[in-house]
Amino acid sequence: NKCGGPGPFEDEPWGDKVKYATSLPLAKCLDPAEEVMVAFQANGAPLHPDRGYPIRLVIPGYIGGRMVKWLTRIRVIPHESHS
């Protein structure tokens, strides 16, 4: 794999199904105090395509490049993805 670690799909190599991914601890995602969000609006309006329409991740405290735009799938896996 090109990323130096396991990918999100056990049976598929990197690049075939995955162009970009990020990995977060499940506890962080489920903790309301962390405020990790799956967003479809910003300031009451639908997201603009440049900002990730129709859905994107918002992860407070993480660099913007980790906040996936154009989100198509969320997978819970037993290992960290080193993307």
C-alpha positions in Angstrom: 0.0 0.0 0.0 1.2 3.5 -0.8 0.5 4.9 2.6 2.7 2.6 4.6 -0.1 1.0 6.6 -3.3 -0.9 6.4 -6.1 0.7 4.3 -9.8 0.8 5.1 -10.7 -2.1 2.8 -9.1 -5.5 3.6 -9.6 -6.9 0.1 -9.0 -3.8 -2.0 -5.6 -2.1 -2.7 -5.1 1.6 -2.2 -6.1 3.7 -5.2 -8.8 1.3 -6.5 -11.6 2.3 -4.1 -9.8 4.8 -1.9 -8.4 8.1 -3.2 -8.3 9.9 0.1 -9.3 8.8 3.6 -8.7 9.9 7.2 -8.7 7.9 10.4 -10.1 9.0 13.8 -10.4 7.2 17.1 -14.0 6.0 17.5 -14.1 7.4 21.1 -13.3 10.9 19.7 -16.1 10.6 17.1 -18.7 9.5 19.7 -17.7 12.0 22.4 -20.2 15.0 22.3 -17.5 17.2 23.8 -15.3 16.7 20.8 -17.9 18.1 18.4 -16.9 16.0 15.4 -19.6 16.6 12.8 -20.9 15.3 9.5 -22.0 18.6 8.0 -24.4 19.2 5.1 -24.8 23.0 5.8 -22.7 26.0 6.8 -24.4 29.0 8.3 -27.8 27.6 7.4 -27.1 27.2 3.7 -26.3 24.0 1.8 -22.5 23.4 1.4 -21.0 24.9 -1.8 -19.4 22.3 -4.1 -15.9 23.8 -3.3 -16.6 23.3 0.4 -17.5 19.6 0.1 -21.2 19.5 -1.1 -23.2 17.4 -0.3 -21.5 16.2 2.9 -18.2 16.7 4.6 -16.5 16.0 8.0 -15.7 18.8 10.5 -13.1 17.8 13.1 -12.3 20.6 15.5 -8.6 20.6 16.5 -7.4 18.8 13.3 -5.7 20.3 10.3 -8.2 21.1 7.5 -6.7 18.4 5.2 -8.0 15.7 7.6 -11.6 17.0 7.2 -12.8 14.9 4.3 -14.9 16.8 1.7 -17.4 15.1 -0.6 -17.9 12.3 1.9 -19.3 9.1 0.4 -18.8 6.5 3.1 -17.9 6.1 6.8 -16.4 2.8 7.8 -15.7 1.6 11.3 -12.7 -0.7 11.1 -10.6 -2.5 13.8 -7.3 -0.7 12.9 -6.1 2.8 12.1 -5.8 3.7 8.4 -2.5 5.3 7.7 -3.7 7.5 4.9 
